[in-house]
Amino acid sequence: MTQLLRIAQYTLPLIALAFFLGCASKQSQTQARAIPVPEPPPASAGPVSTATPVAAPDVLKEAAAKPSEPFEDDDWQSMFNGQSLKGWRETQFAGRGEVQCRDGLIVLNMGDPFTGINWTNEFPTMNYEVVLDAMRVMGSDFFCGLTVPVGDSFCSLIVGGWGGSLIGISSFNGMDASENETTKFVGLESKRWYRIRLRVVEGRIQGWLDKEKLIDVETTGKRISLRPGDIEMSKPFGLASWQTTAALRQLKMRRVSEPEASPKKAPNPGI
């Protein structure tokens, strides 16, 4: 009897421990089965798109439907046929947006930062005038960066830079459009067409926004250059936008021989 009591004294704790461990193991397995396993992503899920915004077709149709101002003279040569980019090529800016030709417009979709086109045919280096209609469709910076030759040099007419209102020429004597005598600030609206005209002749550059002359600068003795950077890819003749979607139409040029004279002011009868 004493021997049986001794056996029970040693075996009962072992039986209890085994029972406890068995219950704990079952509980652990149950909990493990209860933990939800995350489902894999759908097979159709792809990488996040990094494409630049493209102007909505209805916005472009609305822009194309707005009438263009007539031309007073008939000696202009067209640089855009309204149907294709014949005579133009896409400027190979890094981060450029898509260039479209649709509804009679050239569309420079927003780039990071530049989108642009270059003229591929011959273009004069002096004594010429160029004109176009330009619109800021999306964005808040320049929608017309017009790069042109000036003799053996080049410069850019910037319309809508520095947050949307700057107009000027880069560069004179190393000073760009925001800091030389051509600098102007104008309240430029989005989704509105502007007629932009630039005349380059010996000793002078003139520029108009719609019918208002905003630039009339003597170039003799000035060092004319482009602002250092990617805009140099626009030469000898090109158009670009900066982090902005631009629409362009009515691109034309003509030869001229002298500056355009300012209209004479009527005498003041009170003097």
Stockholm file with secondary structure:
# STOCKHOLM 1.0

chainA/1-271         MTQLLRIAQYTLPLIALAFFLGCASKQSQTQARAIPVPEPPPASAGPVSTATPVAAPDVLKEAAAKPSEPFEDDDWQSMFNGQSLKGWRETQFAGRGEVQCRDGLIVLNMGDPFTGINWTNEFPTMNYEVVLDAMRVMGSDFFCGLTVPVGDSFCSLIVGGWGGSLIGISSFNGMDASENETTKFVGLESKRWYRIRLRVVEGRIQGWLDKEKLIDVETTGKRISLRPGDIEMSKPFGLASWQTTAALRQLKMRRVSEPEASPKKAPNPGI
#=GR chainA/1-271 SS CHHHHHHHHHHHHHHHHHHHHHHHHHHHHHHHHHSCCCCCCCTTCCCCCCCCCCCCHHHHHHHHHSCCCCCSCSCCEESCCSSSCTTEEECCCTTCCCEEEETTEEEECCCSSEEEEEECSCCCSSSEEEEEEEEEEEESSCSEEEEEEETTEEEEEEEEETTTTEEEEECBTTBCTTSSTTCEECCCCTTCCEEEEEEEETTEEEEEETTEEEEEEECTTCCBCCCSSGGGGGCSSEEEEESEEEEEEEEEEEECSSCCCCCCCCCCTTC
#=GC SS_cons         CHHHHHHHHHHHHHHHHHHHHHHHHHHHHHHHHHSCCCCCCCTTCCCCCCCCCCCCHHHHHHHHHSCCCCCSCSCCEESCCSSSCTTEEECCCTTCCCEEEETTEEEECCCSSEEEEEECSCCCSSSEEEEEEEEEEEESSCSEEEEEEETTEEEEEEEEETTTTEEEEECBTTBCTTSSTTCEECCCCTTCCEEEEEEEETTEEEEEETTEEEEEEECTTCCBCCCSSGGGGGCSSEEEEESEEEEEEEEEEEECSSCCCCCCCCCCTTC
//
